Amino acid sequence: MTVGGDEGSARLRDDSSARLRDDGSARLRDDGSARLRDDGSARDGRFATGVAAVLFASLVWGTTGTAATFAPAVGPLAIGAAAMGIGGLLQALLAAPRILRDLPALARHGGLLAAGGVAVALYPLAFYSSMRLSGVAVGTVVTLGSAPIFSALIERVLAGTRLSGRWVAGALPGIAGMALLAFSEPGAEAGDGSVLGIGLGLVGGLTYALYAWTARGMMLRGIRSAVAMGATFGIGGALLMPVLAATGGAFLDSWGNAAVGIYMAGVPMFLGYLCFGVGLARIPVSVATTITLVEPVVAAVLAVLVVGERLKPAGWAGAALVIAGLVVTAAPGRRGGGAVADPPGADAVPYPIDR
């Protein structure tokens, strides 16, 4: 009887141990799978939010050239200074409590902040002057078409970032589409797109890519997007105020001119760049700048529907190429859609979410 009891006890212990091991392994597997699913969903959701935010910003930015045509008496320097200057100061004012709280952290990255602020001040002056000299579509496509190239060069040279095949596959048709849009404009054949205007468009693309990269760099170092964008645009806005004071008298000549200035500062520059900051906190800067290639498409469509310009079939083909490149670049990948790798060590830095 004792032997049988010992055998029964042993069997019970073995069965219990097996069940515990099986249950424990199952729970570990289930917990691990759930965590992986949650992490993947969070990463994909963060990337999708970033894409949507940058896309919205690009759509409202695409209206700026058409809006500027409603105030022909206002010069391009005044338009740029009012739009980015006032919009930048509004961003800084909105984020002021957070900026003051994070001043020590901003001071540690003063080089990035100063470079971004200067780039913000130069960008609208070059961009709106390019559109005035070369036309809305040509100035827009040169500026926005060159921005991804400059962005990639900046990331490669300054951050050691390796571009992926997905980014190349998305950027190449987008840039080809920009070229088709530019050369399909009537002014392009007539030579009205001046060398100076195209050169200023390239300056605009470079400065745009530079302030996007500096803002993203501060975010990757733990500074919240509202603080990084607010401080950067606050510096740029302050630098633009003397330009606005010297050139902006025409805004006071009519309510129409004033309305254009208010719209440009409030919607594309203030609201648009708030959304752009949200996007930069979640996706690499090369992806963000490539998504913004949709802006010249919007500008071209508005030029046809509102301003009365005519777009040739080659222009519409260029718009289709831009959309195709956008779809390829914005599609989520294995790392939440990372078409471009972040700088080494960036994965260890949490993506800042505004609170």
Salt bridges, closest charged atoms under 4 A:
ASP102 OD2 - ARG224 NH2 3.30
GLU189 OE2 - LYS312 NZ 2.76
ASP342 OD1 - ARG216 NH2 2.96
ASP347 OD1 - ARG335 NH2 2.56
